[in-house]
């Protein structure tokens, strides 16, 4: 969804399927476009909206909590298309004065975007640590540990993944860090994105085997796909005695589930 001043832009289509849109510029000196990603079609819509508004204003800014294409942040094989690079080049071509993003999945994305401002979920995770005061902070992999650990002075553990890069599947996961603190304590698992939940599932299983009590999850971006039956024919959230609650934002999550609570709205 693309909006201006909190009001969604009404994108319509001509009979041939091409985009039709009317935008009345708001009475402000600086215009913020907010993009809560739902589909790649919105890239074209953003292109039209930004260029139209630039005809009326000098300062156009973009609030883009979720960075599309951030998973394709490297090229390993000759047939890999560096979609993140090309996506960022397109955003840069629109010459936004400021580009705000929230907890990008890849640091490469922030490096490729011009005039970028990155916000991390320090307050959101901090509030959850206060709520679950005896919790052990756990990061499912080294990337999450490196990203978030510096913000918090609490016991923590992290996962060490072994991935098959040909299949992209995680073949094993081991825990390191303050693992002695896990038994008998609640857990706050933190990561930037949750899709089908295989990594969270592997980490949660290990934590339960180590004697953890309730497992709470913070993810900055939660895909609706988490509700699908991906793990042994079940949704991650429907596996008994595993995940107690997932906390997230509305950056890309548009569904609902009794175990998912949106804490931050854009």
Secondary structure, DSSP 4 states (H G I P E B T S, - for coil): -EEETTEE--EEE-TTS-EEE-----SSSEEEEEE----THHHHHHHHHHHHHHTT-SEEEEE-SS-TTTT-----STT---HHHHHHHHHHHT--S-EEEES-S-HHHHHHSTTEEEE--HHHHHHHHHHTTTPEEEESSHHHHHHHGGG--S-EEEEEEEEETTTTEEEEEEEEESGGG-TTS-EEEEEEEESS-HHHHHHHHHHHHTT---EEEEEEEE-GGGGS--BTTB-GGGSTTT--EEEEESSS--S--TTEEEEE--
